[in-house]
Every structure is written in structure tokens, then in C-alpha cells.
Amino acid sequence: MQVAAQLGNGQWLSFATTLPDTGLAVSWNFFLAMAVMGVIVLAISAWAVRRVTAPLGQLARAAERLGKDVGADPLPELGTTEMRQASRAFNQMQERLRRFVENRTRMLAAISHDLRTPLTLLRLRAEGVESAEDRDKMLATIAEMDGMIGATLAYARDEAEAEPQRRNDVAALLASIVDDMADASLPVAMEPSPSVILECRPAALRRALSNLLDNAVKYGMRAHAAVRTTGNEVEIAIDDEGPGIPELELAKVTQPFYRQDESRSRDTGGIGLGLAIAMSTIQAHGGELTLSNLPHGGLRARVVLPL
């Protein structure tokens, strides 16, 4: 570097020097400082984003839980103002749904109970009919209506009762049902299955599986059950050896009080609530029930429940 500077007295000062070699303009210390700052910024950003989005995860889990249990605990009102408002609205919606279900169940039970009185009067009057043939027909119709009312009362009572969930071996539960039906000389069998632990309502699930096995025996001559796990799900398959169900009827037979003419007559005693109860119970566990015709004949009831 060469420098020439004019002094105040008019003289010039000149000098030359060599600058030291300082290396790169950006040092390793600079890169290290930038890296440390970047890590700090990322950590603070992740914490802030997590704090903002955590209530969204709680809201999603609460919505999934609501699909299984309308009487679940309310959602904590945390997070930002908007998230607290969303949580409050969700809790209000859940409370309205719970009251709606309870009112519907109580109304169904009350109507079914009140119908018992006129049916009793009809039965007494039918006993006085002189024609034996007409009297038997009337009593058979009254008995069928009484059976429907009894099943409806049981259905309403089961819906109203909040059975607590607990861990239970689904394979052992199904095996006990099969053993009980086999002891009653019913053609029911089950493939050996390892233990499958599931958080469920054992009494309700037992009733649903019993209905499926009973339908398989009643309308399909023989029932064969199997349990297997796939990923995070447990699958229960119940096959029969009957004629199956027409494809157009598969989606209808799970509706309450729907009876297929070919297989559900008064002689069989079916009133059309067995599959409806099974469907409602399985959906309350977060699962699904599907019916399909087997290629070699027969019907398969496939129950899928989340582990």
C-alpha cells in the first residue's frame, strides 16, 4: 500500500508498506456463530409452532374420540384465542349430541314400554275369539309384536348404559361365545388364534359377535369364525354356508327392523335388530362391519376394529 498525504506546511509525506495476509474474508468463527444462531432460531421457531399447533392435535383426537363415545370428557380449552373458541364450540356440539342421543333413547324406551299395555289388552281379547284358527293367528301376531318391543327395549337399554372400556382378549372372548354355542349343539367352529388385546366394552362386543354368529347359524346352517391381526387392526371373519344375500340387499340388512323375505320369516323369529345392534356396537368401537358373499357360496361378516 502506498500513501501520499499533504501536510499543513505544504510538504508531502509519502510512505509504502506491505499489508499482512489475513486469509479469507469470512473466517470459521463466522460460520460457527451463524450455525449457533441458526440452531437457536430453529429451536425457538419449533417451540412456537408446536405451542400454536398442539391444540389442533387435541381437537383432532377429540373428534375421533367423539365418533366412538359421545359421552367422552370435554376438550380442554387451551392455546390461542381462536383455538379456545374452537374448543369451546366443539364441547358445546358434543354436549348437544349427547343430550340428543339420550333424549332419543329415552323416547324410544318410553314408547316401547307404553305399547306393552295395549298389547296385553289385545292378547286378552284375542283369547276370547271363538275361531281357533283366527285366535292362533292373532296371538302369533301379538307375540311377534311383543318380541319386537322387547328387543327394542333391550336395544334402548344397551344404548343408555355406558359400559366402561377395559383391556380384553378379543380372541378369548370370541372363543368363549363359540364354546357356549357349541355346548348348545349348534354347528359353530373357530380357528385357533393367538391372544389379541383390545380396549373395548366386553359385554357390548360379546352381544354383537353373538348376534353375528347366531345369524350365521340361523340363516347359513353353519358358522365358522376366525381372528387375525393386520397392522394396527384386528379382523374377525364369520362365514356361513347358506345361500348368501343378493347384492342389492347387503346394505339394507343392517338397518333396524329390516327383514329379508327369503330368509327372515315369522317362523325363524327374526325381527331385524340383530345386525343393527351389531353394526351400532362395532361403529361405537371405531370399527366397521361389512357383509359380502363368498365366491364358493355363503356369507361373510367381516368386523374390523382398531387396536
C-alpha positions in Angstrom: 0.0 0.0 0.0 1.4 3.4 -0.9 0.2 6.6 0.8 0.9 10.3 0.0 -0.5 13.0 2.2 0.0 16.7 2.1 0.9 18.3 5.4 -0.3 21.7 6.6 3.1 23.4 5.7 2.8 22.4 2.1 5.2 19.4 2.4 4.2 15.9 1.4 4.6 12.8 3.4 5.0 9.6 1.4 5.4 6.0 2.6 4.8 2.4 1.4 4.1 -0.7 3.4 3.0 -4.3 2.8 -0.3 -5.4 4.3 -0.4 -8.7 6.3 -2.0 -11.8 4.7 -5.3 -12.2 6.8 -6.7 -15.2 4.8 -10.3 -15.5 3.8 -12.6 -12.5 4.3 -15.1 -14.9 6.1 -13.5 -16.9 8.9 -14.5 -20.2 10.6 -15.6 -18.3 13.6 -18.2 -16.5 11.5 -19.6 -19.8 10.2 -19.7 -21.2 13.8 -21.5 -18.1 15.0 -24.0 -18.3 12.2 -24.6 -22.0 12.9 -25.2 -21.4 16.6 -27.7 -18.6 15.7 -29.5 -20.8 13.2 -29.9 -23.6 15.8 -31.3 -21.1 18.3 -33.7 -19.6 15.8 -34.9 -23.1 14.7 -35.4 -24.2 18.3 -37.4 -21.2 19.2 -39.5 -21.5 15.9 -40.2 -25.1 16.6 -41.3 -24.4 20.1 -43.6 -21.6 18.9 -45.1 -23.6 16.1 -45.7 -26.6 18.5 -47.3 -24.3 21.0 -49.7 -23.0 18.3 -50.5 -26.3 16.6 -50.7 -28.6 19.7 -54.4 -27.7 20.3 -55.1 -28.7 16.7 -53.9 -32.2 17.5 -56.0 -32.3 20.6 -59.0 -31.2 18.6 -58.4 -34.0 16.0 -58.1 -36.6 18.7 -61.2 -35.3 20.4 -63.2 -35.6 17.1 -62.0 -39.2 16.7 -62.9 -40.0 20.3 -66.4 -38.4 19.8 -67.1 -40.8 17.0 -66.6 -43.7 19.4 -68.1 -42.3 22.6 -70.4 -39.3 22.7 -70.0 -39.1 26.4 -66.3 -38.6 26.4 -64.6 -36.0 28.5 -64.8 -32.4 27.2 -61.8 -30.9 25.3 -59.5 -28.6 27.3 -59.8 -25.0 26.1 -56.1 -24.2 25.6 -54.0 -22.3 23.0 -54.7 -19.1 21.2 -57.9 -17.2 21.4 -59.1 -18.8 18.2 -58.3 -22.3 19.4 -60.0 -21.7 22.7 -63.1 -20.6 20.8 -62.9 -23.7 18.6 -62.6 -25.9 21.6 -65.5 -24.3 23.3 -67.7 -24.7 20.2 -66.6 -28.4 20.0 -67.5 -29.0 23.6 -70.9 -27.4 23.1 -71.6 -29.5 20.0 -70.6 -32.7 21.9 -72.9 -31.8 24.7 -75.8 -31.2 22.3 -75.2 -34.5 20.6 -75.0 -36.3 24.0 -78.4 -34.8 25.0 -79.9 -35.7 21.6 -78.8 -39.3 21.9 -80.1 -39.6 25.5 -83.4 -38.0 24.6 -83.9 -40.3 21.6 -83.0 -43.3 23.7 -85.4 -42.4 26.5 -88.2 -41.6 24.0 -87.7 -45.0 22.3 -87.7 -46.8 25.6 -90.9 -44.9 26.7 -92.8 -45.6 23.5 -91.8 -49.3 23.6 -92.8 -49.6 27.2 -96.2 -47.8 26.7 -97.0 -50.2 23.8 -96.9 -53.2 26.3 -100.3 -52.2 27.8 -102.4 -52.2 24.6 -100.7 -55.4 23.5 -101.7 -57.0 26.8 -105.3 -55.9 26.2 -105.2 -57.3 22.7 -103.9 -60.6 23.9 -106.8 -60.9 26.4 -109.4 -60.0 23.8 -107.8 -62.5 21.3 -108.2 -65.3 23.9 -111.9 -64.8 23.6 -112.1 -65.3 19.9 -114.2 -68.4 19.2 -112.4 -69.5 15.9 -109.3 -71.4 16.9 -107.6 -70.6 13.6 -108.2 -66.8 13.9 -107.3 -66.9 17.6 -103.9 -68.6 16.9 -103.1 -66.1 14.1 -103.9 -63.1 16.3 -101.9 -64.5 19.2 -99.0 -65.2 16.8 -99.1 -61.6 15.5 -99.3 -60.2 19.1 -96.4 -62.4 20.2 -94.3 -61.1 17.2 -95.1 -57.5 18.1 -94.3 -58.2 21.8 -90.9 -59.7 20.7 -90.1 -56.6 18.7 -91.0 -54.4 21.6 -88.8 -56.5 23.9 -85.9 -56.3 21.5 -86.4 -52.5 21.2 -86.4 -52.1 24.9 -83.2 -54.1 25.2 -81.6 -52.1 22.4 -82.6 -48.8 24.1 -81.3 -50.0 27.4 -78.0 -51.0 26.0 -77.6 -47.7 24.3 -78.4 -45.8 27.5 -76.0 -47.9 29.6 -72.4 -46.5 29.5 -70.3 -49.6 29.9 -66.7 -48.6 30.8 -64.0 -49.7 28.4 -61.2 -52.0 29.5 -58.5 -54.2 28.0 -59.8 -57.5 26.9 -58.7 -60.5 24.9 -60.9 -60.5 21.8 -59.8 -63.9 20.6 -60.7 -65.4 24.0 -64.0 -63.5 24.0 -65.0 -64.9 20.7 -63.8 -68.4 21.6 -66.0 -68.4 24.7 -69.0 -67.4 22.6 -68.2 -70.3 20.2 -67.8 -72.8 23.0 -71.1 -71.8 24.6 -73.0 -72.1 21.3 -71.2 -75.4 20.6 -72.3 -76.7 24.0 -75.8 -75.9 23.0 -75.3 -78.3 20.0 -75.1 -75.5 17.4 -72.8 -76.0 14.4 -70.2 -73.4 15.3 -66.4 -73.6 15.0 -63.4 -71.3 15.3 -59.8 -71.4 14.1 -57.2 -71.3 16.8 -56.0 -67.8 17.3 -53.3 -66.1 19.5 -54.2 -63.6 22.1 -55.4 -60.2 20.8 -55.7 -57.5 23.4 -58.1 -54.7 22.7 -59.5 -51.7 24.6 -63.3 -52.4 24.3 -66.6 -52.7 26.1 -66.6 -56.5 26.6 -70.4 -57.0 27.2 -71.4 -54.9 24.2 -68.9 -56.5 21.9 -69.9 -60.0 23.1 -73.5 -59.2 22.3 -72.6 -58.0 18.8 -70.4 -61.1 18.0 -73.1 -63.4 19.4 -75.7 -61.8 17.1 -73.4 -62.3 14.1 -72.8 -66.0 15.0 -76.5 -66.5 15.7 -77.4 -65.1 12.3 -74.8 -67.3 10.6 -76.2 -70.4 12.2 -79.9 -69.4 11.7 -79.7 -68.4 8.1 -76.5 -70.1 6.9 -76.7 -73.5 8.6 -73.1 -73.4 10.0 -70.8 -70.7 11.3 -67.0 -70.6 11.1 -65.1 -67.8 12.9 -61.5 -66.6 12.6 -59.5 -63.8 14.1 -56.4 -62.3 12.6 -54.4 -59.1 13.1 -53.2 -56.9 10.2 -51.1 -53.9 11.1 -53.0 -51.8 13.7 -56.3 -53.6 13.2 -57.9 -56.8 14.3 -60.2 -58.6 11.8 -62.9 -61.0 12.8 -64.4 -63.1 10.0 -67.6 -65.1 10.5 -68.5 -67.3 7.5 -71.6 -69.4 6.9 -72.7 -72.0 4.3 -76.1 -70.5 3.4 -77.3 -69.1 0.1 -75.9 -65.6 0.8 -77.7 -62.4 0.3 -78.5 -60.6 -3.0 -76.0 -57.8 -3.7 -78.8 -55.2 -3.6 -79.8 -56.4 -0.1 -76.4 -56.3 1.5 -76.6 -52.7 2.6 -80.2 -53.0 3.8 -80.0 -55.9 6.2 -78.1 -53.9 8.8 -80.9 -51.4 9.1 -83.2 -51.8 12.1 -86.2 -54.0 11.7 -85.3 -54.8 8.1 -86.1 -58.5 7.2 -85.3 -60.2 4.0 -88.2 -62.2 2.8 -86.2 -65.3 1.6 -84.5 -65.8 5.0 -86.4 -63.9 7.7 -89.9 -65.0 8.3 -92.0 -65.3 11.4 -91.0 -68.9 11.7 -87.4 -68.0 12.2 -88.2 -65.5 14.9 -86.0 -62.8 13.5 -87.2 -59.2 13.9 -84.4 -57.4 12.2 -82.5 -55.9 15.1 -79.6 -58.4 15.5 -77.4 -56.9 12.7 -78.4 -53.4 13.6 -77.3 -53.8 17.1 -74.0 -55.4 15.9 -73.4 -52.6 13.5 -74.1 -49.9 16.1 -71.8 -51.6 18.7 -68.9 -52.1 16.2 -69.1 -48.5 15.0 -69.1 -47.3 18.6 -65.8 -49.1 19.0 -64.4 -47.2 16.0 -64.6 -50.2 13.7 -66.7 -51.3 10.7 -68.9 -54.2 9.8 -69.2 -55.3 6.2 -71.2 -58.2 4.6 -70.1 -59.9 1.4 -71.0 -63.1 -0.5 -68.2 -65.7 -0.7 -67.2 -67.0 -4.1 -67.9 -70.6 -3.2 -71.3 -69.7 -1.6 -72.2 -68.4 1.8 -72.0 -65.1 3.5 -69.0 -63.5 5.3 -69.5 -60.9 8.1 -66.2 -59.0 8.4 -65.5 -57.0 11.6 -62.5 -54.7 11.6 -61.6 -53.0 14.9 -58.6 -50.6 15.6 -56.1 -51.9 18.0 
